[in-house]
């Protein structure tokens, strides 16, 4: 009886530690993105250069990221374009899902949910589940494919009401050294 009680008393801290480790592991798919990034992109608005940064904030409960895209001048836009956004990824324990809330300089506030995650954590797909300041019926999808420890590829797609997804921007992004 004493051996059983001793075993249980030893086991309780182990179980508690394991459960705490699992809580921390929930962020495993996103730890890769922490750091400063730069890259190039191409899409409907032309050729772009980007800078971005991601970091955990507020007691490591949120992943904050922000970035700036600068598009080269082209026929449609003689001066080029600048696009900036900031976002936060959170873990909704009630749904068991990651949620990405993105705020951009155009006044859109987009809420995405992590729709799929490959078993090796190398492909993440977020789909739009709600937006502010955009007519109803629009859909969006952001796909992140990790290529190696210092490089990933991002594809952003949009679909107007009743239409198929169309690639708006593709970017090759590498870790800054």
C-alpha positions, -999 to 999 in steps of 0.1 A, spaced: 0 0 0 28 24 9 46 15 -23 14 24 -43 10 57 -25 47 65 -30 44 56 -67 13 79 -70 31 107 -52 61 104 -76 38 101 -106 17 132 -99 46 157 -106 56 138 -137 21 140 -150 19 177 -142 52 183 -159 41 164 -190 8 183 -192 27 216 -189 52 205 -216 22 197 -239 9 233 -233 42 247 -244 43 223 -274 11 238 -288 33 265 -303 58 241 -319 46 248 -355 52 285 -350 85 286 -333 102 284 -367 89 318 -377 104 338 -347 130 362 -360 136 388 -387 129 380 -423 134 395 -457 125 385 -492 110 391 -526 76 386 -540 56 388 -572 20 391 -579 -8 413 -592 7 444 -578 41 436 -594 75 428 -579 81 435 -542 107 434 -515 96 427 -480 108 429 -444 91 411 -415 95 402 -379 78 376 -357 81 373 -319 62 359 -290 46 385 -267 24 388 -236 39 360 -216 44 339 -248 6 336 -254 6 353 -288 28 353 -318 31 389 -331 43 395 -366 45 426 -387 58 433 -421 62 458 -449 60 451 -487 74 477 -511 62 471 -547 83 484 -576 67 510 -599 49 496 -629 24 507 -655 -6 504 -631 12 523 -603 39 547 -615 51 553 -579 49 517 -567 29 507 -537 36 501 -500 17 476 -479 21 472 -441 3 449 -417 5 436 -381 -10 404 -369 -13 381 -339 -17 343 -338 -34 330 -307 -45 296 -296 -83 293 -290 -84 265 -264 -122 263 -266 -120 254 -303 -86 237 -302 -75 259 -331 -50 286 -339 -65 320 -349 -47 346 -369 -59 382 -366 -44 405 -392 -47 443 -393 -35 461 -424 -30 497 -434 -59 495 -459 -83 492 -429 -91 456 -432 -91 434 -402 -90 398 -412 -95 367 -390 -81 335 -402 -81 300 -387 -54 274 -392 -72 250 -416 -44 225 -421 -10 217 -408 12 190 -422 25 164 -398 60 177 -402 49 213 -395 63 224 -428 31 234 -445 5 257 -428 -27 268 -444 -49 296 -429 -83 303 -443 -104 335 -438 -133 331 -414 -142 367 -410 -133 402 -420 -141 438 -413 -146 465 -440 -149 440 -469 -182 431 -487 -195 396 -477 -187 365 -497 -149 371 -502 -126 343 -493 -89 343 -486 -62 317 -480 -25 320 -469 -2 291 -473 33 289 -457 57 262 -469 89 258 -450 117 250 -474 147 248 -450 157 262 -416 161 297 -430 137 300 -459 99 296 -466 75 303 -494 42 322 -489 12 322 -512 -17 345 -507 -49 338 -526 -82 356 -528 -116 346 -542 -144 371 -549 -180 359 -543 -188 329 -564 -153 327 -580 -123 304 -576 -92 313 -556 -67 334 -575 -30 339 -565 -25 375 -555 10 373 -542 38 347 -539 69 355 -518 102 338 -511 113 347 -476 146 341 -459 158 346 -424 180 378 -419 214 371 -405 
